[in-house]
C-alpha cells in the first residue's frame, strides 16, 4: 500500500467511527428527550390533579358555608338580608 491509500483508509475509518458516534449521540439525545418529556407530562398530570382536588375542596367549603348561612332568601348572600 502506498501512503495515499493508507491516509485514505484511515480517513474513511475515522469518518465511519465519527458517523457511528454521531448516531449514538443522536440516539442518546432522543432517549433523553423522551424521558424528560414523560417526566414533564407526569408532573403536569400530578399538578392538574392537585389543582382539581383543591378546587373541589374549595367548592365544598363554599357550599357548606352557603348552606349554614342560608337565610331563606334567594340568592343566599349577606347583602340580601333585610335588617329592621
mmCIF file of the N, C-alpha and C atoms, coordinates in Angstrom:
data_MODEL
# 
_entry.id   MODEL 
# 
loop_
_atom_site.group_PDB 
_atom_site.id 
_atom_site.type_symbol 
_atom_site.label_atom_id 
_atom_site.label_alt_id 
_atom_site.label_comp_id 
_atom_site.label_asym_id 
_atom_site.label_entity_id 
_atom_site.label_seq_id 
_atom_site.pdbx_PDB_ins_code 
_atom_site.Cartn_x 
_atom_site.Cartn_y 
_atom_site.Cartn_z 
_atom_site.occupancy 
_atom_site.B_iso_or_equiv 
_atom_site.pdbx_formal_charge 
_atom_site.auth_seq_id 
_atom_site.auth_comp_id 
_atom_site.auth_asym_id 
_atom_site.auth_atom_id 
_atom_site.pdbx_PDB_model_num 
ATOM 1   N N  . UNK A 1 1  ? 0.824   -1.175 0.000  1.00 0.00 ? 1  UNK A N  1 
ATOM 2   C CA . UNK A 1 1  ? 0.000   0.000  0.000  1.00 0.00 ? 1  UNK A CA 1 
ATOM 3   C C  . UNK A 1 1  ? 0.874   1.246  0.000  1.00 0.00 ? 1  UNK A C  1 
ATOM 4   N N  . UNK A 1 2  ? 0.380   2.200  -0.693 1.00 0.00 ? 2  UNK A N  1 
ATOM 5   C CA . UNK A 1 2  ? 1.101   3.470  -0.718 1.00 0.00 ? 2  UNK A CA 1 
ATOM 6   C C  . UNK A 1 2  ? 0.604   4.343  0.424  1.00 0.00 ? 2  UNK A C  1 
ATOM 7   N N  . UNK A 1 3  ? 1.308   5.374  0.663  1.00 0.00 ? 3  UNK A N  1 
ATOM 8   C CA . UNK A 1 3  ? 0.937   6.252  1.760  1.00 0.00 ? 3  UNK A CA 1 
ATOM 9   C C  . UNK A 1 3  ? -0.398  6.937  1.502  1.00 0.00 ? 3  UNK A C  1 
ATOM 10  N N  . UNK A 1 4  ? -0.754  7.173  0.215  1.00 0.00 ? 4  UNK A N  1 
ATOM 11  C CA . UNK A 1 4  ? -2.053  7.763  -0.110 1.00 0.00 ? 4  UNK A CA 1 
ATOM 12  C C  . UNK A 1 4  ? -3.189  6.816  0.254  1.00 0.00 ? 4  UNK A C  1 
ATOM 13  N N  . UNK A 1 5  ? -3.004  5.561  -0.024 1.00 0.00 ? 5  UNK A N  1 
ATOM 14  C CA . UNK A 1 5  ? -4.027  4.571  0.310  1.00 0.00 ? 5  UNK A CA 1 
ATOM 15  C C  . UNK A 1 5  ? -4.184  4.450  1.828  1.00 0.00 ? 5  UNK A C  1 
ATOM 16  N N  . UNK A 1 6  ? -3.060  4.512  2.531  1.00 0.00 ? 6  UNK A N  1 
ATOM 17  C CA . UNK A 1 6  ? -3.106  4.440  3.993  1.00 0.00 ? 6  UNK A CA 1 
ATOM 18  C C  . UNK A 1 6  ? -3.872  5.634  4.557  1.00 0.00 ? 6  UNK A C  1 
ATOM 19  N N  . UNK A 1 7  ? -3.582  6.815  4.042  1.00 0.00 ? 7  UNK A N  1 
ATOM 20  C CA . UNK A 1 7  ? -4.269  8.023  4.502  1.00 0.00 ? 7  UNK A CA 1 
ATOM 21  C C  . UNK A 1 7  ? -5.752  7.949  4.162  1.00 0.00 ? 7  UNK A C  1 
ATOM 22  N N  . UNK A 1 8  ? -6.078  7.509  2.962  1.00 0.00 ? 8  UNK A N  1 
ATOM 23  C CA . UNK A 1 8  ? -7.470  7.383  2.538  1.00 0.00 ? 8  UNK A CA 1 
ATOM 24  C C  . UNK A 1 8  ? -8.214  6.379  3.421  1.00 0.00 ? 8  UNK A C  1 
ATOM 25  N N  . UNK A 1 9  ? -7.573  5.243  3.670  1.00 0.00 ? 9  UNK A N  1 
ATOM 26  C CA . UNK A 1 9  ? -8.192  4.224  4.513  1.00 0.00 ? 9  UNK A CA 1 
ATOM 27  C C  . UNK A 1 9  ? -8.393  4.728  5.940  1.00 0.00 ? 9  UNK A C  1 
ATOM 28  N N  . UNK A 1 10 ? -7.409  5.381  6.495  1.00 0.00 ? 10 UNK A N  1 
ATOM 29  C CA . UNK A 1 10 ? -7.532  5.884  7.862  1.00 0.00 ? 10 UNK A CA 1 
ATOM 30  C C  . UNK A 1 10 ? -8.591  6.980  7.943  1.00 0.00 ? 10 UNK A C  1 
ATOM 31  N N  . UNK A 1 11 ? -8.686  7.838  6.940  1.00 0.00 ? 11 UNK A N  1 
ATOM 32  C CA . UNK A 1 11 ? -9.700  8.897  6.961  1.00 0.00 ? 11 UNK A CA 1 
ATOM 33  C C  . UNK A 1 11 ? -11.097 8.304  6.803  1.00 0.00 ? 11 UNK A C  1 
ATOM 34  N N  . UNK A 1 12 ? -11.234 7.261  5.976  1.00 0.00 ? 12 UNK A N  1 
ATOM 35  C CA . UNK A 1 12 ? -12.531 6.599  5.833  1.00 0.00 ? 12 UNK A CA 1 
ATOM 36  C C  . UNK A 1 12 ? -12.951 5.920  7.142  1.00 0.00 ? 12 UNK A C  1 
ATOM 37  N N  . UNK A 1 13 ? -12.025 5.256  7.771  1.00 0.00 ? 13 UNK A N  1 
ATOM 38  C CA . UNK A 1 13 ? -12.355 4.599  9.038  1.00 0.00 ? 13 UNK A CA 1 
ATOM 39  C C  . UNK A 1 13 ? -12.698 5.643  10.107 1.00 0.00 ? 13 UNK A C  1 
ATOM 40  N N  . UNK A 1 14 ? -12.027 6.781  10.089 1.00 0.00 ? 14 UNK A N  1 
ATOM 41  C CA . UNK A 1 14 ? -12.331 7.852  11.030 1.00 0.00 ? 14 UNK A CA 1 
ATOM 42  C C  . UNK A 1 14 ? -13.730 8.409  10.772 1.00 0.00 ? 14 UNK A C  1 
ATOM 43  N N  . UNK A 1 15 ? -14.107 8.538  9.504  1.00 0.00 ? 15 UNK A N  1 
ATOM 44  C CA . UNK A 1 15 ? -15.442 9.027  9.159  1.00 0.00 ? 15 UNK A CA 1 
ATOM 45  C C  . UNK A 1 15 ? -16.519 8.043  9.611  1.00 0.00 ? 15 UNK A C  1 
ATOM 46  N N  . UNK A 1 16 ? -16.264 6.750  9.409  1.00 0.00 ? 16 UNK A N  1 
ATOM 47  C CA . UNK A 1 16 ? -17.229 5.733  9.840  1.00 0.00 ? 16 UNK A CA 1 
ATOM 48  C C  . UNK A 1 16 ? -17.384 5.770  11.351 1.00 0.00 ? 16 UNK A C  1 
ATOM 49  N N  . UNK A 1 17 ? -16.272 5.882  12.056 1.00 0.00 ? 17 UNK A N  1 
ATOM 50  C CA . UNK A 1 17 ? -16.308 5.964  13.506 1.00 0.00 ? 17 UNK A CA 1 
ATOM 51  C C  . UNK A 1 17 ? -17.051 7.216  13.965 1.00 0.00 ? 17 UNK A C  1 
ATOM 52  N N  . UNK A 1 18 ? -16.798 8.340  13.290 1.00 0.00 ? 18 UNK A N  1 
ATOM 53  C CA . UNK A 1 18 ? -17.454 9.591  13.622 1.00 0.00 ? 18 UNK A CA 1 
ATOM 54  C C  . UNK A 1 18 ? -18.960 9.489  13.378 1.00 0.00 ? 18 UNK A C  1 
ATOM 55  N N  . UNK A 1 19 ? -19.349 8.882  12.274 1.00 0.00 ? 19 UNK A N  1 
ATOM 56  C CA . UNK A 1 19 ? -20.774 8.702  11.971 1.00 0.00 ? 19 UNK A CA 1 
ATOM 57  C C  . UNK A 1 19 ? -21.433 7.808  13.018 1.00 0.00 ? 19 UNK A C  1 
ATOM 58  N N  . UNK A 1 20 ? -20.744 6.773  13.435 1.00 0.00 ? 20 UNK A N  1 
ATOM 59  C CA . UNK A 1 20 ? -21.276 5.880  14.452 1.00 0.00 ? 20 UNK A CA 1 
ATOM 60  C C  . UNK A 1 20 ? -21.454 6.620  15.775 1.00 0.00 ? 20 UNK A C  1 
ATOM 61  N N  . UNK A 1 21 ? -20.445 7.401  16.145 1.00 0.00 ? 21 UNK A N  1 
ATOM 62  C CA . UNK A 1 21 ? -20.540 8.176  17.373 1.00 0.00 ? 21 UNK A CA 1 
ATOM 63  C C  . UNK A 1 21 ? -21.671 9.207  17.288 1.00 0.00 ? 21 UNK A C  1 
ATOM 64  N N  . UNK A 1 22 ? -21.811 9.825  16.141 1.00 0.00 ? 22 UNK A N  1 
ATOM 65  C CA . UNK A 1 22 ? -22.866 10.820 15.948 1.00 0.00 ? 22 UNK A CA 1 
ATOM 66  C C  . UNK A 1 22 ? -24.235 10.170 16.061 1.00 0.00 ? 22 UNK A C  1 
ATOM 67  N N  . UNK A 1 23 ? -24.408 9.016  15.428 1.00 0.00 ? 23 UNK A N  1 
ATOM 68  C CA . UNK A 1 23 ? -25.686 8.315  15.534 1.00 0.00 ? 23 UNK A CA 1 
ATOM 69  C C  . UNK A 1 23 ? -25.980 7.923  16.977 1.00 0.00 ? 23 UNK A C  1 
ATOM 70  N N  . UNK A 1 24 ? -24.974 7.458  17.686 1.00 0.00 ? 24 UNK A N  1 
ATOM 71  C CA . UNK A 1 24 ? -25.156 7.083  19.086 1.00 0.00 ? 24 UNK A CA 1 
ATOM 72  C C  . UNK A 1 24 ? -25.542 8.296  19.928 1.00 0.00 ? 24 UNK A C  1 
ATOM 73  N N  . UNK A 1 25 ? -24.881 9.420  19.665 1.00 0.00 ? 25 UNK A N  1 
ATOM 74  C CA . UNK A 1 25 ? -25.188 10.647 20.396 1.00 0.00 ? 25 UNK A CA 1 
ATOM 75  C C  . UNK A 1 25 ? -26.614 11.108 20.098 1.00 0.00 ? 25 UNK A C  1 
ATOM 76  N N  . UNK A 1 26 ? -27.018 11.042 18.835 1.00 0.00 ? 26 UNK A N  1 
ATOM 77  C CA . UNK A 1 26 ? -28.376 11.424 18.471 1.00 0.00 ? 26 UNK A CA 1 
ATOM 78  C C  . UNK A 1 26 ? -29.399 10.505 19.122 1.00 0.00 ? 26 UNK A C  1 
ATOM 79  N N  . UNK A 1 27 ? -29.098 9.217  19.157 1.00 0.00 ? 27 UNK A N  1 
ATOM 80  C CA . UNK A 1 27 ? -29.990 8.258  19.797 1.00 0.00 ? 27 UNK A CA 1 
ATOM 81  C C  . UNK A 1 27 ? -30.101 8.537  21.294 1.00 0.00 ? 27 UNK A C  1 
ATOM 82  N N  . UNK A 1 28 ? -28.965 8.816  21.930 1.00 0.00 ? 28 UNK A N  1 
ATOM 83  C CA . UNK A 1 28 ? -28.981 9.154  23.360 1.00 0.00 ? 28 UNK A CA 1 
ATOM 84  C C  . UNK A 1 28 ? -29.775 10.440 23.621 1.00 0.00 ? 28 UNK A C  1 
ATOM 85  N N  . UNK A 1 29 ? -29.594 11.435 22.752 1.00 0.00 ? 29 UNK A N  1 
ATOM 86  C CA . UNK A 1 29 ? -30.337 12.684 22.891 1.00 0.00 ? 29 UNK A CA 1 
ATOM 87  C C  . UNK A 1 29 ? -31.836 12.444 22.770 1.00 0.00 ? 29 UNK A C  1 
ATOM 88  N N  . UNK A 1 30 ? -32.223 11.610 21.821 1.00 0.00 ? 30 UNK A N  1 
ATOM 89  C CA . UNK A 1 30 ? -33.640 11.310 21.624 1.00 0.00 ? 30 UNK A CA 1 
ATOM 90  C C  . UNK A 1 30 ? -34.215 10.586 22.838 1.00 0.00 ? 30 UNK A C  1 
ATOM 91  N N  . UNK A 1 31 ? -33.475 9.623  23.376 1.00 0.00 ? 31 UNK A N  1 
ATOM 92  C CA . UNK A 1 31 ? -33.932 8.912  24.571 1.00 0.00 ? 31 UNK A CA 1 
ATOM 93  C C  . UNK A 1 31 ? -34.058 9.856  25.763 1.00 0.00 ? 31 UNK A C  1 
ATOM 94  N N  . UNK A 1 32 ? -33.086 10.741 25.906 1.00 0.00 ? 32 UNK A N  1 
ATOM 95  C CA . UNK A 1 32 ? -33.118 11.715 26.995 1.00 0.00 ? 32 UNK A CA 1 
ATOM 96  C C  . UNK A 1 32 ? -34.319 12.657 26.832 1.00 0.00 ? 32 UNK A C  1 
ATOM 97  N N  . UNK A 1 33 ? -34.563 13.099 25.611 1.00 0.00 ? 33 UNK A N  1 
ATOM 98  C CA . UNK A 1 33 ? -35.688 13.989 25.333 1.00 0.00 ? 33 UNK A CA 1 
ATOM 99  C C  . UNK A 1 33 ? -37.020 13.296 25.663 1.00 0.00 ? 33 UNK A C  1 
ATOM 100 N N  . UNK A 1 34 ? -37.143 12.028 25.258 1.00 0.00 ? 34 UNK A N  1 
ATOM 101 C CA . UNK A 1 34 ? -38.362 11.280 25.563 1.00 0.00 ? 34 UNK A CA 1 
ATOM 102 C C  . UNK A 1 34 ? -38.547 11.113 27.070 1.00 0.00 ? 34 UNK A C  1 
ATOM 103 N N  . UNK A 1 35 ? -37.460 10.818 27.770 1.00 0.00 ? 35 UNK A N  1 
ATOM 104 C CA . UNK A 1 35 ? -37.535 10.641 29.225 1.00 0.00 ? 35 UNK A CA 1 
ATOM 105 C C  . UNK A 1 35 ? -38.012 11.919 29.895 1.00 0.00 ? 35 UNK A C  1 
ATOM 106 N N  . UNK A 1 36 ? -37.413 13.064 29.542 1.00 0.00 ? 36 UNK A N  1 
ATOM 107 C CA . UNK A 1 36 ? -37.799 14.318 30.178 1.00 0.00 ? 36 UNK A CA 1 
ATOM 108 C C  . UNK A 1 36 ? -39.210 14.738 29.784 1.00 0.00 ? 36 UNK A C  1 
ATOM 109 N N  . UNK A 1 37 ? -39.616 14.428 28.572 1.00 0.00 ? 37 UNK A N  1 
ATOM 110 C CA . UNK A 1 37 ? -40.983 14.726 28.162 1.00 0.00 ? 37 UNK A CA 1 
ATOM 111 C C  . UNK A 1 37 ? -41.980 13.904 28.986 1.00 0.00 ? 37 UNK A C  1 
ATOM 112 N N  . UNK A 1 38 ? -41.662 12.638 29.191 1.00 0.00 ? 38 UNK A N  1 
ATOM 113 C CA . UNK A 1 38 ? -42.517 11.779 30.015 1.00 0.00 ? 38 UNK A CA 1 
ATOM 114 C C  . UNK A 1 38 ? -42.588 12.288 31.450 1.00 0.00 ? 38 UNK A C  1 
ATOM 115 N N  . UNK A 1 39 ? -41.439 12.676 32.008 1.00 0.00 ? 39 UNK A N  1 
ATOM 116 C CA . UNK A 1 39 ? -41.418 13.219 33.365 1.00 0.00 ? 39 UNK A CA 1 
ATOM 117 C C  . UNK A 1 39 ? -42.241 14.504 33.459 1.00 0.00 ? 39 UNK A C  1 
ATOM 118 N N  . UNK A 1 40 ? -42.114 15.369 32.464 1.00 0.00 ? 40 UNK A N  1 
ATOM 119 C CA . UNK A 1 40 ? -42.865 16.619 32.457 1.00 0.00 ? 40 UNK A CA 1 
ATOM 120 C C  . UNK A 1 40 ? -44.375 16.342 32.378 1.00 0.00 ? 40 UNK A C  1 
ATOM 121 N N  . UNK A 1 41 ? -44.767 15.383 31.533 1.00 0.00 ? 41 UNK A N  1 
ATOM 122 C CA . UNK A 1 41 ? -46.183 15.046 31.415 1.00 0.00 ? 41 UNK A CA 1 
ATOM 123 C C  . UNK A 1 41 ? -46.730 14.479 32.719 1.00 0.00 ? 41 UNK A C  1 
ATOM 124 N N  . UNK A 1 42 ? -45.955 13.621 33.377 1.00 0.00 ? 42 UNK A N  1 
ATOM 125 C CA . UNK A 1 42 ? -46.395 13.073 34.656 1.00 0.00 ? 42 UNK A CA 1 
ATOM 126 C C  . UNK A 1 42 ? -46.548 14.178 35.693 1.00 0.00 ? 42 UNK A C  1 
ATOM 127 N N  . UNK A 1 43 ? -45.618 15.108 35.727 1.00 0.00 ? 43 UNK A N  1 
ATOM 128 C CA . UNK A 1 43 ? -45.704 16.207 36.687 1.00 0.00 ? 43 UNK A CA 1 
ATOM 129 C C  . UNK A 1 43 ? -46.897 17.102 36.391 1.00 0.00 ? 43 UNK A C  1 
ATOM 130 N N  . UNK A 1 44 ? -47.141 17.392 35.096 1.00 0.00 ? 44 UNK A N  1 
ATOM 131 C CA . UNK A 1 44 ? -48.283 18.217 34.726 1.00 0.00 ? 44 UNK A CA 1 
ATOM 132 C C  . UNK A 1 44 ? -49.586 17.536 35.132 1.00 0.00 ? 44 UNK A C  1 
ATOM 133 N N  . UNK A 1 45 ? -49.672 16.223 34.951 1.00 0.00 ? 45 UNK A N  1 
ATOM 134 C CA . UNK A 1 45 ? -50.863 15.491 35.368 1.00 0.00 ? 45 UNK A CA 1 
ATOM 135 C C  . UNK A 1 45 ? -51.035 15.549 36.877 1.00 0.00 ? 45 UNK A C  1 
ATOM 136 N N  . UNK A 1 46 ? -49.936 15.396 37.609 1.00 0.00 ? 46 UNK A N  1 
ATOM 137 C CA . UNK A 1 46 ? -49.985 15.474 39.064 1.00 0.00 ? 46 UNK A CA 1 
ATOM 138 C C  . UNK A 1 46 ? -50.475 16.845 39.515 1.00 0.00 ? 46 UNK A C  1 
ATOM 139 N N  . UNK A 1 47 ? -49.930 17.902 38.930 1.00 0.00 ? 47 UNK A N  1 
ATOM 140 C CA . UNK A 1 47 ? -50.316 19.261 39.305 1.00 0.00 ? 47 UNK A CA 1 
ATOM 141 C C  . UNK A 1 47 ? -51.791 19.492 38.970 1.00 0.00 ? 47 UNK A C  1 
ATOM 142 N N  . UNK A 1 48 ? -52.233 19.002 37.828 1.00 0.00 ? 48 UNK A N  1 
ATOM 143 C CA . UNK A 1 48 ? -53.632 19.169 37.450 1.00 0.00 ? 48 UNK A CA 1 
ATOM 144 C C  . UNK A 1 48 ? -54.561 18.446 38.432 1.00 0.00 ? 48 UNK A C  1 
ATOM 145 N N  . UNK A 1 49 ? -54.187 17.243 38.847 1.00 0.00 ? 49 UNK A N  1 
ATOM 146 C CA . UNK A 1 49 ? -54.993 16.518 39.833 1.00 0.00 ? 49 UNK A CA 1 
ATOM 147 C C  . UNK A 1 49 ? -55.035 17.265 41.169 1.00 0.00 ? 49 UNK A C  1 
ATOM 148 N N  . UNK A 1 50 ? -53.884 17.782 41.589 1.00 0.00 ? 50 UNK A N  1 
ATOM 149 C CA . UNK A 1 50 ? -53.844 18.542 42.846 1.00 0.00 ? 50 UNK A CA 1 
ATOM 150 C C  . UNK A 1 50 ? -54.730 19.780 42.758 1.00 0.00 ? 50 UNK A C  1 
ATOM 151 N N  . UNK A 1 51 ? -54.678 20.476 41.630 1.00 0.00 ? 51 UNK A N  1 
ATOM 152 C CA . UNK A 1 51 ? -55.492 21.676 41.439 1.00 0.00 ? 51 UNK A CA 1 
ATOM 153 C C  . UNK A 1 51 ? -56.982 21.317 41.452 1.00 0.00 ? 51 UNK A C  1 
ATOM 154 N N  . UNK A 1 52 ? -57.340 20.225 40.770 1.00 0.00 ? 52 UNK A N  1 
ATOM 155 C CA . UNK A 1 52 ? -58.739 19.797 40.755 1.00 0.00 ? 52 UNK A CA 1 
ATOM 156 C C  . UNK A 1 52 ? -59.226 19.446 42.155 1.00 0.00 ? 52 UNK A C  1 
ATOM 157 N N  . UNK A 1 53 ? -58.403 18.740 42.925 1.00 0.00 ? 53 UNK A N  1 
ATOM 158 C CA . UNK A 1 53 ? -58.784 18.394 44.293 1.00 0.00 ? 53 UNK A CA 1 
ATOM 159 C C  . UNK A 1 53 ? -58.955 19.639 45.148 1.00 0.00 ? 53 UNK A C  1 
ATOM 160 N N  . UNK A 1 54 ? -58.050 20.603 44.986 1.00 0.00 ? 54 UNK A N  1 
ATOM 161 C CA . UNK A 1 54 ? -58.156 21.845 45.759 1.00 0.00 ? 54 UNK A CA 1 
ATOM 162 C C  . UNK A 1 54 ? -59.416 22.611 45.373 1.00 0.00 ? 54 UNK A C  1 
ATOM 163 N N  . UNK A 1 55 ? -59.722 22.667 44.085 1.00 0.00 ? 55 UNK A N  1 
ATOM 164 C CA . UNK A 1 55 ? -60.937 23.349 43.640 1.00 0.00 ? 55 UNK A CA 1 
ATOM 165 C C  . UNK A 1 55 ? -62.178 22.663 44.193 1.00 0.00 ? 55 UNK A C  1 
ATOM 166 N N  . UNK A 1 56 ? -62.176 21.334 44.235 1.00 0.00 ? 56 UNK A N  1 
ATOM 167 C CA . UNK A 1 56 ? -63.305 20.581 44.780 1.00 0.00 ? 56 UNK A CA 1 
ATOM 168 C C  . UNK A 1 56 ? -63.466 20.849 46.274 1.00 0.00 ? 56 UNK A C  1 
ATOM 169 N N  . UNK A 1 57 ? -62.353 20.865 47.013 1.00 0.00 ? 57 UNK A N  1 
ATOM 170 C CA . UNK A 1 57 ? -62.434 21.167 48.450 1.00 0.00 ? 57 UNK A CA 1 
ATOM 171 C C  . UNK A 1 57 ? -62.958 22.586 48.675 1.00 0.00 ? 57 UNK A C  1 
ATOM 172 N N  . UNK A 1 58 ? -62.478 23.522 47.874 1.00 0.00 ? 58 UNK A N  1 
ATOM 173 C CA . UNK A 1 58 ? -62.940 24.905 47.999 1.00 0.00 ? 58 UNK A CA 1 
ATOM 174 C C  . UNK A 1 58 ? -64.425 25.004 47.680 1.00 0.00 ? 58 UNK A C  1 
ATOM 175 N N  . UNK A 1 59 ? -64.846 24.338 46.620 1.00 0.00 ? 59 UNK A N  1 
ATOM 176 C CA . UNK A 1 59 ? -66.257 24.363 46.234 1.00 0.00 ? 59 UNK A CA 1 
ATOM 177 C C  . UNK A 1 59 ? -67.123 23.778 47.345 1.00 0.00 ? 59 UNK A C  1 
ATOM 178 N N  . UNK A 1 60 ? -66.699 22.661 47.928 1.00 0.00 ? 60 UNK A N  1 
ATOM 179 C CA . UNK A 1 60 ? -67.453 22.036 49.013 1.00 0.00 ? 60 UNK A CA 1 
ATOM 180 C C  . UNK A 1 60 ? -67.524 22.951 50.228 1.00 0.00 ? 60 UNK A C  1 
ATOM 181 N N  . UNK A 1 61 ? -66.401 23.609 50.556 1.00 0.00 ? 61 UNK A N  1 
ATOM 182 C CA . UNK A 1 61 ? -66.384 24.513 51.709 1.00 0.00 ? 61 UNK A CA 1 
ATOM 183 C C  . UNK A 1 61 ? -67.335 25.689 51.476 1.00 0.00 ? 61 UNK A C  1 
ATOM 184 N N  . UNK A 1 62 ? -67.321 26.251 50.282 1.00 0.00 ? 62 UNK A N  1 
ATOM 185 C CA . UNK A 1 62 ? -68.217 27.369 49.969 1.00 0.00 ? 62 UNK A CA 1 
ATOM 186 C C  . UNK A 1 62 ? -69.667 26.903 50.031 1.00 0.00 ? 62 UNK A C  1 
ATOM 187 N N  . UNK A 1 63 ? -69.934 25.727 49.503 1.00 0.00 ? 63 UNK A N  1 
ATOM 188 C CA . UNK A 1 63 ? -71.296 25.193 49.539 1.00 0.00 ? 63 UNK A CA 1 
ATOM 189 C C  . UNK A 1 63 ? -71.766 24.968 50.987 1.00 0.00 ? 63 UNK A C  1 
ATOM 190 N N  . UNK A 1 64 ? -70.892 24.443 51.824 1.00 0.00 ? 64 UNK A N  1 
ATOM 191 C CA . UNK A 1 64 ? -71.253 24.253 53.232 1.00 0.00 ? 64 UNK A CA 1 
ATOM 192 C C  . UNK A 1 64 ? -71.495 25.590 53.911 1.00 0.00 ? 64 UNK A C  1 
ATOM 193 N N  . UNK A 1 65 ? -70.667 26.573 53.611 1.00 0.00 ? 65 UNK A N  1 
ATOM 194 C CA . UNK A 1 65 ? -70.849 27.907 54.194 1.00 0.00 ? 65 UNK A CA 1 
ATOM 195 C C  . UNK A 1 65 ? -72.192 28.475 53.776 1.00 0.00 ? 65 UNK A C  1 
ATOM 196 N N  . UNK A 1 66 ? -72.521 28.327 52.487 1.00 0.00 ? 66 UNK A N  1 
ATOM 197 C CA . UNK A 1 66 ? -73.799 28.864 51.998 1.00 0.00 ? 66 UNK A CA 1 
ATOM 198 C C  . UNK A 1 66 ? -74.985 28.163 52.651 1.00 0.00 ? 66 UNK A C  1 
ATOM 199 N N  . UNK A 1 67 ? -74.882 26.846 52.813 1.00 0.00 ? 67 UNK A N  1 
ATOM 200 C CA . UNK A 1 67 ? -75.973 26.121 53.452 1.00 0.00 ? 67 UNK A CA 1 
ATOM 201 C C  . UNK A 1 67 ? -76.112 26.531 54.915 1.00 0.00 ? 67 UNK A C  1 
ATOM 202 N N  . UNK A 1 68 ? -75.012 26.718 55.600 1.00 0.00 ? 68 UNK A N  1 
ATOM 203 C CA . UNK A 1 68 ? -75.048 27.083 57.016 1.00 0.00 ? 68 UNK A CA 1 
ATOM 204 C C  . UNK A 1 68 ? -75.636 28.485 57.205 1.00 0.00 ? 68 UNK A C  1 
ATOM 205 N N  . UNK A 1 69 ? -75.286 29.408 56.316 1.00 0.00 ? 69 UNK A N  1 
ATOM 206 C CA . UNK A 1 69 ? -75.704 30.800 56.448 1.00 0.00 ? 69 UNK A CA 1 
ATOM 207 C C  . UNK A 1 69 ? -76.939 31.129 55.617 1.00 0.00 ? 69 UNK A C  1 
ATOM 208 N N  . UNK A 1 70 ? -77.583 30.131 55.070 1.00 0.00 ? 70 UNK A N  1 
ATOM 209 C CA . UNK A 1 70 ? -78.747 30.392 54.219 1.00 0.00 ? 70 UNK A CA 1 
ATOM 210 C C  . UNK A 1 70 ? -79.867 30.998 55.053 1.00 0.00 ? 70 UNK A C  1 
ATOM 211 N N  . UNK A 1 71 ? -80.441 32.095 54.586 1.00 0.00 ? 71 UNK A N  1 
ATOM 212 C CA . UNK A 1 71 ? -81.451 32.809 55.369 1.00 0.00 ? 71 UNK A CA 1 
ATOM 213 C C  . UNK A 1 71 ? -82.846 32.706 54.738 1.00 0.00 ? 71 UNK A C  1 
ATOM 214 N N  . UNK A 1 72 ? -83.027 31.826 53.786 1.00 0.00 ? 72 UNK A N  1 
ATOM 215 C CA . UNK A 1 72 ? -84.341 31.653 53.169 1.00 0.00 ? 72 UNK A CA 1 
ATOM 216 C C  . UNK A 1 72 ? -84.576 32.566 51.990 1.00 0.00 ? 72 UNK A C  1 
ATOM 217 N N  . UNK A 1 73 ? -83.680 33.456 51.738 1.00 0.00 ? 73 UNK A N  1 
ATOM 218 C CA . UNK A 1 73 ? -83.807 34.350 50.590 1.00 0.00 ? 73 UNK A CA 1 
ATOM 219 C C  . UNK A 1 73 ? -82.958 33.834 49.445 1.00 0.00 ? 73 UNK A C  1 
ATOM 220 N N  . UNK A 1 74 ? -83.314 34.251 48.244 1.00 0.00 ? 74 UNK A N  1 
ATOM 221 C CA . UNK A 1 74 ? -82.524 33.842 47.089 1.00 0.00 ? 74 UNK A CA 1 
ATOM 222 C C  . UNK A 1 74 ? -82.034 35.080 46.394 1.00 0.00 ? 74 UNK A C  1 
ATOM 223 N N  . UNK A 1 75 ? -80.828 35.196 46.034 1.00 0.00 ? 75 UNK A N  1 
ATOM 224 C CA . UNK A 1 75 ? -79.716 34.321 46.364 1.00 0.00 ? 75 UNK A CA 1 
ATOM 225 C C  . UNK A 1 75 ? -79.310 34.493 47.821 1.00 0.00 ? 75 UNK A C  1 
ATOM 226 N N  . UNK A 1 76 ? -78.625 33.505 48.338 1.00 0.00 ? 76 UNK A N  1 
ATOM 227 C CA . UNK A 1 76 ? -78.344 33.491 49.781 1.00 0.00 ? 76 UNK A CA 1 
ATOM 228 C C  . UNK A 1 76 ? -77.053 34.234 50.104 1.00 0.00 ? 76 UNK A C  1 
ATOM 229 N N  . UNK A 1 77 ? -77.039 35.512 49.795 1.00 0.00 ? 77 UNK A N  1 
ATOM 230 C CA . UNK A 1 77 ? -75.862 36.320 50.095 1.00 0.00 ? 77 UNK A CA 1 
ATOM 231 C C  . UNK A 1 77 ? -76.179 37.257 51.239 1.00 0.00 ? 77 UNK A C  1 
ATOM 232 N N  . UNK A 1 78 ? -75.149 37.678 51.923 1.00 0.00 ? 78 UNK A N  1 
ATOM 233 C CA . UNK A 1 78 ? -75.351 38.533 53.088 1.00 0.00 ? 78 UNK A CA 1 
ATOM 234 C C  . UNK A 1 78 ? -76.018 39.862 52.731 1.00 0.00 ? 78 UNK A C  1 
ATOM 235 N N  . UNK A 1 79 ? -75.760 40.401 51.550 1.00 0.00 ? 79 UNK A N  1 
ATOM 236 C CA . UNK A 1 79 ? -76.307 41.711 51.212 1.00 0.00 ? 79 UNK A CA 1 
ATOM 237 C C  . UNK A 1 79 ? -77.815 41.637 50.964 1.00 0.00 ? 79 UNK A C  1 
ATOM 238 N N  . UNK A 1 80 ? -78.399 40.434 50.875 1.00 0.00 ? 80 UNK A N  1 
ATOM 239 C CA . UNK A 1 80 ? -79.837 40.300 50.697 1.00 0.00 ? 80 UNK A CA 1 
ATOM 240 C C  . UNK A 1 80 ? -80.574 40.260 52.028 1.00 0.00 ? 80 UNK A C  1 
ATOM 241 N N  . UNK A 1 81 ? -79.858 40.193 53.122 1.00 0.00 ? 81 UNK A N  1 
ATOM 242 C CA . UNK A 1 81 ? -80.525 40.137 54.424 1.00 0.00 ? 81 UNK A CA 1 
ATOM 243 C C  . UNK A 1 81 ? -81.148 41.486 54.719 1.00 0.00 ? 81 UNK A C  1 
ATOM 244 N N  . UNK A 1 82 ? -82.377 41.417 55.189 1.00 0.00 ? 82 UNK A N  1 
ATOM 245 C CA . UNK A 1 82 ? -83.099 42.651 55.497 1.00 0.00 ? 82 UNK A CA 1 
ATOM 246 C C  . UNK A 1 82 ? -82.985 42.929 56.979 1.00 0.00 ? 82 UNK A C  1 
ATOM 247 N N  . UNK A 1 83 ? -82.510 44.088 57.287 1.00 0.00 ? 83 UNK A N  1 
ATOM 248 C CA . UNK A 1 83 ? -82.359 44.491 58.688 1.00 0.00 ? 83 UNK A CA 1 
ATOM 249 C C  . UNK A 1 83 ? -83.447 45.515 59.015 1.00 0.00 ? 83 UNK A C  1 
ATOM 250 N N  . UNK A 1 84 ? -84.009 45.366 60.173 1.00 0.00 ? 84 UNK A N  1 
ATOM 251 C CA . UNK A 1 84 ? -85.075 46.296 60.606 1.00 0.00 ? 84 UNK A CA 1 
ATOM 252 C C  . UNK A 1 84 ? -84.458 47.433 61.409 1.00 0.00 ? 84 UNK A C  1 
# 
